[in-house]
Amino acid sequence: MQSSHVAVVLLLTSLMQLQRASSTGFGVGRRLPSDEEILSLSEKSRGSADYVVNFAKTYSVEDDDESRLITRLVVEDAMPESGAQAAIIAGGPGQSFVSLAYTIPRYSEMEFEVRIYSKRAAFRKIP
């Protein structure tokens, strides 16, 4: 009986690791009927041979004429086998900005597709 439990635990553990290794992209928030894709770009970089590269980048959806709020953020890894990672460190849905941190392992490259959807805010900026 215990051997079957051990086999099930090992199977579940290996499946979780396989899923974690194959999906390095993520999506946060939800699409709304009034939102639109405001930003779509590709972040590319190359890791160093000597050390792991870490950097952060902030994306803003505010315009001079109008305030906007992020409704959905989608980050897709175009090179999942590289081991590069991306994570939100500030902002996101409900905010006018999002900051993403990127980590690139040694001897690797990264390419993330970043798409931000936003809508006009229900309030106006005070000049």
Beta strands, then each sheet from edge to edge (+ up, - down):
strand 1: 26-29
strand 2: 36-46
strand 3: 53-60
strand 4: 68-77
strand 5: 85-91
strand 6: 97-104
strand 7: 109-120
sheet 1: 1+ 4- 7+ 2-
sheet 2: 3+ 6- 5+
end
